[in-house]
């Protein structure tokens, strides 16, 4: 897997668009984006 975590976050956001998170992403700082990435990654692994 060569993509960065931000690229993977974009893919996860697309896959979980029904959660309505996409519109809020622009206002998040990098640590909040990292936390969101970890959360969505865990959801994807279930």
C-alpha positions in Angstrom: 0.0 0.0 0.0 1.8 3.1 -1.3 -0.8 5.7 -0.7 -0.5 8.2 2.2 -2.9 8.2 5.1 -4.5 11.4 3.7 -5.2 9.6 0.3 -6.6 6.7 2.2 -8.7 9.0 4.3 -10.2 10.4 1.1 -11.2 6.9 0.0 -12.6 6.1 3.4 -14.7 9.3 3.3 -16.1 8.4 0.0 -17.0 4.9 1.3 -18.6 6.3 4.4 -20.3 9.3 2.8 -23.6 8.3 4.3 -22.2 9.4 7.7 -22.3 13.0 6.5 -18.7 13.8 7.5 -17.5 15.1 4.2 -18.7 18.7 4.5 -16.9 19.1 7.9 -13.5 17.8 6.8 -12.2 21.2 5.5 -12.6 22.7 9.0 -10.6 19.9 10.8 -6.9 20.3 11.8 -4.4 17.6 11.1 -4.8 15.9 14.5 -8.5 15.7 14.0 -8.1 14.4 10.5 -5.8 11.7 11.9 -8.4 10.7 14.5 -11.0 10.6 11.8 -8.7 8.4 9.7 -8.2 6.0 12.6 -11.9 5.8 13.3 -12.9 5.1 9.7 -10.0 2.6 9.3 -11.4 0.7 12.3 -14.9 0.8 10.8 -13.5 -0.5 7.5 -11.7 -3.4 9.2 -14.9 -4.7 10.9 
